[in-house]
């Protein structure tokens, strides 16, 4: 079974190639030069960035609020300041799922995590 890649408030959930292809049919291809910022801290300005050795090793599709990623080679996930670098992101297809938190004191409101 493929594992979820977690890096701070970035979660990359493995998905099937068919799911990626369906998203690609609906969404917009995202141009890049081998790197993509997956999250930017609203308060701190820090970034989580995924990179590959060659631009053709990463395919990106934006479908609504969801970013879909297809890696054909190992990727590297870095952070500006306080998260360890992950140098072994497996070459599979992912969907980025934003980190959420549940506020039990505000009628169990679910909200996105903000750095």
C-alpha positions in Angstrom: 0.0 0.0 0.0 1.3 3.5 -0.8 1.8 5.9 2.1 0.5 9.4 2.6 3.3 11.9 2.4 2.9 14.4 5.3 5.1 17.5 5.5 3.8 20.1 8.0 0.4 21.1 6.8 0.9 19.5 3.3 -0.6 16.1 2.8 0.0 14.2 -0.5 -2.4 11.3 -0.8 -1.7 8.6 -3.3 -4.4 8.1 -6.0 -4.8 6.0 -9.0 -3.6 7.1 -12.5 -7.3 6.9 -13.6 -8.3 9.4 -11.0 -5.5 11.7 -12.1 -6.5 11.3 -15.8 -10.2 12.2 -14.9 -9.0 15.3 -13.1 -6.8 16.2 -16.0 -9.8 16.0 -18.4 -11.7 18.5 -16.1 -8.9 20.7 -14.8 -6.1 22.9 -16.1 -2.5 21.8 -16.6 -0.1 23.8 -14.4 3.1 25.0 -16.1 6.3 24.7 -14.0 10.1 24.5 -14.3 10.5 21.4 -12.1 9.4 23.0 -8.8 6.0 23.9 -7.4 5.0 25.6 -4.2 2.5 23.4 -2.5 1.7 25.7 0.5 2.6 29.1 1.6 2.3 30.2 5.3 -0.1 33.1 5.5 1.5 34.4 8.7 5.1 33.4 8.2 5.6 33.5 4.4 7.3 30.1 4.6 6.8 27.7 1.7 6.6 23.9 1.1 8.1 23.3 -2.3 8.2 20.0 -4.3 11.0 19.6 -6.9 12.2 17.1 -9.4 15.5 16.8 -11.4 13.8 17.5 -14.8 10.5 19.3 -15.4 9.1 16.4 -17.5 9.2 14.2 -14.3 6.3 16.2 -12.8 2.8 16.7 -14.2 0.5 19.1 -12.4 -3.3 19.6 -12.8 -5.4 22.1 -10.9 -9.1 20.9 -10.7 -11.1 23.4 -8.6 -9.4 23.6 -5.2 -7.5 20.3 -5.7 -3.9 20.0 -7.0 -3.1 16.7 -8.6 0.5 15.6 -9.1 2.0 12.9 -11.1 5.7 12.1 -10.4 7.6 9.9 -12.8 10.8 10.2 -10.8 11.7 10.6 -7.1 10.9 14.1 -5.8 12.2 16.3 -3.0 10.0 18.3 -0.6 11.6 21.2 1.2 10.4 23.9 3.7 11.7 27.4 4.2 12.5 27.0 7.9 11.2 24.3 10.3 10.5 21.0 8.6 13.0 18.4 7.5 13.7 18.0 3.8 12.2 14.8 2.4 14.4 13.5 -0.4 12.5 10.3 -1.2 9.0 11.2 -2.4 8.1 8.1 -4.4 7.2 8.5 -8.1 3.4 7.9 -8.0 0.3 10.0 -8.5 -1.0 12.2 -5.7 -3.8 14.5 -4.7 -2.9 17.4 -2.3 -5.2 17.5 0.7 -5.0 20.6 2.9 -4.5 20.1 6.6 -7.7 20.7 8.6 -8.4 21.1 12.3 -11.5 20.6 14.3 -12.4 23.4 16.8 -14.4 21.6 19.6 -15.1 24.9 21.3 -16.8 26.5 18.2 -19.5 23.9 17.5 -17.0 21.5 16.0 -16.2 23.8 13.1 -13.7 22.4 10.6 -11.2 24.9 9.3 -8.0 24.9 7.2 -4.7 25.2 9.2 -3.0 28.5 8.7 0.8 28.8 9.4 
